[in-house]
């Protein structure tokens, strides 16, 4: 039990210090224009990845899920054809 309590206590302390370094989520609303990170998107092949843009857009926000920090964007049909879903976490915007 002592080991279990020590693990729980250390998790609480680590969360406290990690939360101090986190920045607040930006206030994004419906119809706001945002750029989308291409970090984990499967973009068309044929060009070296270092020559691809880091962000694409701007795209309007269609739906806001503030409890999960997810946002639904209005993406062009070209991206939908590549199988890119239109819901993204705030860290990618």
Rosetta silent file (secondary structure, phi, psi, omega in degrees, C-alpha in Angstrom):
SEQUENCE: XXXXXXXXXXXXXXXXXXXXXXXXXXXXXXXXXXXXXXXXXXXXXXXXXXXXXXXXXXXXXXXXXXXXXXXXXXXXXXXXXXXXXXXXXXXXX
SCORE:     score description
SCORE:     0.000 S_00000001
   1 L     0.000  -34.914  179.431    0.000    0.000    0.000 S_00000001
   2 H   -63.096  -41.233  179.785    2.903    2.361    0.728 S_00000001
   3 H   -65.599  -42.019  179.422    4.269    1.900   -2.784 S_00000001
   4 H   -62.876  -44.050  178.636    0.834    2.484   -4.311 S_00000001
   5 H   -63.594  -37.921  178.503    0.334    5.661   -2.270 S_00000001
   6 H   -65.632  -38.643  178.415    3.778    6.922   -3.289 S_00000001
   7 H   -64.818  -45.276  179.044    2.983    6.374   -6.976 S_00000001
   8 H   -62.036  -44.220  179.752   -0.317    8.254   -6.678 S_00000001
   9 H   -62.135  -41.455 -179.624    1.361   11.104   -4.802 S_00000001
  10 H   -69.013  -34.412  176.532    4.101   11.407   -7.424 S_00000001
  11 H   -63.932  -40.428  179.570    1.505   11.443  -10.247 S_00000001
  12 H   -65.050  -43.029  179.861   -0.339   14.309   -8.569 S_00000001
  13 H   -65.341  -42.474  179.485    2.876   16.297   -8.142 S_00000001
  14 H   -64.561  -39.711  178.419    3.951   15.665  -11.761 S_00000001
  15 H   -64.621  -39.513  179.067    0.538   16.753  -13.065 S_00000001
  16 H   -59.406  -48.161 -178.530    0.731   19.951  -11.024 S_00000001
  17 H   -72.785  -32.392  176.982    4.093   20.935  -12.511 S_00000001
  18 H   -67.971  -37.948  179.879    3.137   19.860  -16.047 S_00000001
  19 H   -67.807  -26.777  178.265   -0.024   21.989  -15.903 S_00000001
  20 H   -68.312  -28.765 -179.027    2.029   25.057  -14.986 S_00000001
  21 H   -85.597  -16.508 -177.762    3.916   24.785  -18.301 S_00000001
  22 L   -73.617  141.153  175.325    0.795   24.348  -20.443 S_00000001
  23 L   -89.804  157.839  179.936   -0.540   27.331  -22.301 S_00000001
  24 L   -72.610  149.866  179.167   -4.221   28.147  -22.308 S_00000001
  25 L   -71.017  134.719  178.937   -6.321   26.994  -25.201 S_00000001
  26 L   -66.981  149.616 -179.807   -7.056   29.784  -27.685 S_00000001
  27 L   -85.663   98.925  179.037  -10.656   30.927  -27.883 S_00000001
  28 L  -106.712  138.343 -177.896  -11.784   29.750  -31.304 S_00000001
  29 L  -122.360  169.602  177.154  -15.365   30.176  -32.436 S_00000001
  30 L   -60.490  139.621 -178.658  -17.479   29.004  -35.343 S_00000001
  31 L    75.344    3.970  171.795  -16.506   30.723  -38.635 S_00000001
  32 L   -72.568  145.729  178.446  -13.041   31.646  -37.320 S_00000001
  33 E   -94.893  131.607 -179.487  -10.301   31.026  -39.872 S_00000001
  34 E  -134.461  154.141  172.691   -7.459   28.732  -38.801 S_00000001
  35 E   -94.730  146.751 -177.678   -4.416   27.159  -40.399 S_00000001
  36 E  -109.621  130.272  178.981   -4.045   23.374  -40.192 S_00000001
  37 E   -71.247  139.851  178.480   -0.734   21.708  -39.382 S_00000001
  38 L   -97.176   17.488 -174.406    0.472   19.151  -41.937 S_00000001
  39 L   -55.075  -47.853 -177.409    2.506   17.309  -39.315 S_00000001
  40 L  -121.703   23.736  176.988    0.593   14.006  -39.531 S_00000001
  41 L   -87.886  146.446  176.226   -1.477   14.468  -42.693 S_00000001
  42 L   -94.042   91.942 -179.277   -0.986   12.172  -45.653 S_00000001
  43 L   -86.933  164.566 -178.402   -0.456   14.706  -48.405 S_00000001
  44 L   -57.264  144.167 -179.547    0.130   13.772  -52.056 S_00000001
  45 L   -81.029  174.010  176.594    3.451   12.149  -52.817 S_00000001
  46 L   114.087  -17.305  177.224    5.939   13.356  -55.389 S_00000001
  47 L  -123.708  146.411  175.775    7.639   16.139  -53.441 S_00000001
  48 L   -61.326  144.692 -175.581   10.163   15.826  -50.647 S_00000001
  49 H   -63.533  -28.220 -179.467    8.542   16.298  -47.246 S_00000001
  50 H   -73.816  -12.945  177.209   10.859   19.147  -46.350 S_00000001
  51 H   -95.551   -7.505  178.303    9.481   21.158  -49.290 S_00000001
  52 L   -76.620  151.878  178.990    5.842   20.715  -48.258 S_00000001
  53 L   -67.491  148.985  177.583    4.207   23.553  -46.328 S_00000001
  54 L   -75.471  -31.522  179.386    4.094   23.280  -42.533 S_00000001
  55 E  -134.197  148.294  174.881    0.534   24.643  -42.437 S_00000001
  56 E  -125.058  155.851  178.962   -2.286   24.735  -44.978 S_00000001
  57 E   132.260 -159.703    9.269   -5.366   26.883  -45.041 S_00000001
  58 E   -81.723  148.376  178.571   -6.966   29.043  -43.739 S_00000001
  59 E  -123.209  142.880  178.916  -10.121   26.984  -43.229 S_00000001
  60 E   -78.403  147.175  176.231  -13.296   28.047  -41.395 S_00000001
  61 E   -83.114  130.655 -178.861  -14.376   26.272  -38.224 S_00000001
  62 E   -98.851  -37.795 -174.552  -17.764   24.601  -38.634 S_00000001
  63 E  -143.652  142.489 -178.091  -18.261   23.018  -35.222 S_00000001
  64 E  -119.073  128.707  173.317  -16.691   23.495  -31.768 S_00000001
  65 E  -119.872   84.199 -173.462  -16.346   20.772  -29.097 S_00000001
  66 L   -69.514  -24.697 -179.816  -14.746   22.723  -26.262 S_00000001
  67 L   -70.253  -28.465  178.036  -15.014   19.876  -23.731 S_00000001
  68 L  -109.854    0.926 -179.270  -12.662   17.686  -25.820 S_00000001
  69 L    61.129   32.969  177.916  -10.745   20.563  -27.509 S_00000001
  70 E  -108.459  146.364 -178.900  -11.726   19.275  -30.943 S_00000001
  71 E  -133.069  137.579  177.304  -12.781   21.415  -33.873 S_00000001
  72 E   -99.426  128.012 -176.976  -14.485   20.451  -37.118 S_00000001
  73 E  -108.196  156.300  173.496  -13.195   22.323  -40.173 S_00000001
  74 L   -92.152   95.107 -176.717  -14.656   22.902  -43.598 S_00000001
  75 L   -91.266  152.799  175.852  -11.975   21.220  -45.729 S_00000001
  76 L   -68.439  161.101 -177.045  -11.818   21.271  -49.534 S_00000001
  77 H   -65.459  -26.024  179.075  -12.887   18.140  -51.418 S_00000001
  78 H   -61.474  -40.652  179.484   -9.285   17.381  -52.462 S_00000001
  79 H   -71.693  -35.451  177.814   -8.333   16.673  -48.857 S_00000001
  80 H   -65.431  -33.932  178.135  -11.469   14.584  -48.311 S_00000001
  81 H   -65.952  -27.975  178.198  -10.518   12.460  -51.335 S_00000001
  82 L   -82.830    2.194  177.119   -7.201   11.667  -49.630 S_00000001
  83 L    83.062   24.503 -179.701   -9.125   10.301  -46.652 S_00000001
  84 L   -90.798  119.936  179.407   -8.464   13.195  -44.275 S_00000001
  85 L   -74.887  149.884 -171.023  -11.180   13.484  -41.638 S_00000001
  86 L   -93.763   15.848  178.963  -12.340   17.018  -40.867 S_00000001
  87 E  -113.329  127.118 -173.774  -12.127   16.913  -37.033 S_00000001
  88 E  -135.175  150.988  174.664   -8.872   18.079  -35.404 S_00000001
  89 E   -77.342  153.881 -176.957   -7.468   18.715  -31.935 S_00000001
  90 H   -60.080  -26.156 -179.479   -6.591   22.290  -31.040 S_00000001
  91 H   -67.746  -17.977  178.959   -2.879   21.418  -30.991 S_00000001
  92 H   -95.427   -1.305 -178.731   -2.972   20.954  -34.787 S_00000001
  93 L  -102.484    0.000    0.000   -4.583   24.342  -35.444 S_00000001
